[in-house]
């Protein structure tokens, strides 16, 4: 995948679709302003916020393998703005990619569950990204660099973008 992707499979998560609509709206405004296209995964399920694995690691892995497979169907990286979702889905992706090498029967079990429900199988062919890395990468590709362009500078810019994304419906009103 290119270092500066401009199109993502967007996983908004359940909080942004309900209790925190301003996060959903500001994400759309920021990405549109920077020329990043989001294809919303409308059939995606809640990642479980890490609670699914309390009952069953298989449940957490199957639900999130399905979410990842939805992005894989589009041949796009999965993007979320929720740090919890990114953590949970990212860990599932890492675990399943490792299991492809160490325990392929487990991945087959997951894919069997997905296929049984009419879903595409998990292929491990995409990446799970957080919004801030996409925004930071897009800004850097447009030439917004500091003198050193160090990882610390990039993190600082991501912090600024996070503040903008939480400013409400008009992220430019700060």
N, C-alpha and C positions, 0 to 999 in steps of 0.2 A: 504494500500500500504506500501511496505517496506520503511524504512527510507533511504536506499541507493539503489535507482533504477538505473539500468544499461542500461535500454532501454526506449526510449521516442518517442512519436509521435512529430516530429520536424516541427514547424511552422516557416519558415525562415523570413516571412514578405516580403513586396515588395521592401524595400530599399536594403536589402542584395541580392536580386535577380537582381538588376539593378545597381543603382548608387554606391553601396558600396559592390562590389563582394568580396573584401578582408575580409569583416566580415563573409561572407558565407564560404570562404575558410579556414579562421583561426578557425572558429567554428568546422569545420570538422576535422582539424588537432588536435585541443585540445581534442576534445571528443574521437577521435581515440586513441590518446596517453594515455588517462586515462581509456580506455576500456568501454566507454559509446557508446552504439549503438543508432543511430538516424534513424528513419523511417520517411522520409520526406512526409509531407501531400501535395502532388502535386495538389490535387483538392481544396485546401483551397483558400479562397478569402481574399483580403485585409481586415484588421480589420476595416478600415475606419478612423483610427487615431483620433477617437472621433468626427469626422465631420458628420458622419451619423446621430447621435442623434440631431444635429442642425435642421435637417428636420423631423426626426422621431426616437423616442426611439425604436419603434417596428422594424424599419429597422436595427438599430445597433444590437439589440438583436437577430433578426432572422439570420443575416449574421454570427454573432459570435457564436450563438448556433449551426449553421451548422459546423463551424470550430471545435468546441468542440466535436460535434457528430462524426466527422471524427476520432478524437483521441479515442473516446469511442468505435468506431467500432473495433479498434485495441486493446482495453482494456489496453491502456497505458496513462500515464499522458501527457498532452500537454506541450511542451517545446519551448520557444522562446528566442532569444537573444536580441530582441528589447524591450527596456523598455516601449515604447509607446504601442506596441502590447500586452505586458504582462499586462500593466495597463488596457487597453480597454477590452481585452478578459477576464482577471481576474475579472474585475468589472461586466461584463455581467454574468459570471459564478456565482459569489456571488449573484447578483440580481435574477437570475433564480432559484438558490437553495432556496433563501428566498421566492420567489413567489410560489414555490412548496408547501410551508406551508401556505402562506398568501393570495395568489391569483392564485390557480391552473388553473383557466380559462385562465389566461394570458399565462401560459406555454403551455396549450392545443392549444391556438391560434398560438403560435410560432411553435409548432410541426405540426399543421395543414398546415402551410405554407411550412415547410420542407418536409412533406410527399407529398404535392401537386407537389413539384419539384423533387420527386423521391429520396429524401435524408432520411437518418436515423433520427429518432427523438432524441432530446436532452434528456438525462436521468439523468444528474447531478451526474454521477458515476466516474468522474475523477477529476484531479487537474490541475491547470494551473501553471506552474513553469517557472522561469527565468533561463537561462543558468548558471548564477553565483552560484545559490543555488545548482544546480546539480553538478557543478564542485567542489564547496566547500565540498559538501557531499561526493563526490567520493574521494577527497584528504583525508578527515578525515577518511574514511573507509580504506584507505591504510596506515594509521598510521602517516600521516603528521599532528602532533599535537604540540601545544605549551605546555608550562608547565601548563597553566591554562585551555586551551581549552574553553575559554569564548566566548560569542557571539561577543565581540569586536575583538577577535583574528580571528574568522571566517570571520567577515566583512573585516578585513585587508587582509586576504588571497583572498577574492573575489575581492578586489581592485587590487591586484597584477594580478590576472587572467584576469581582464578586460584590464589591460595594455597589457598583452600578447596577448589577442584576437584582439587588434587593431594594432598590429605590422605589419600587412600586410600578404602576402602569407606565409612567414616563421616566425611563432610566436616565434621561438627560436633564432632569430637573434638580440635580444636586447643586 
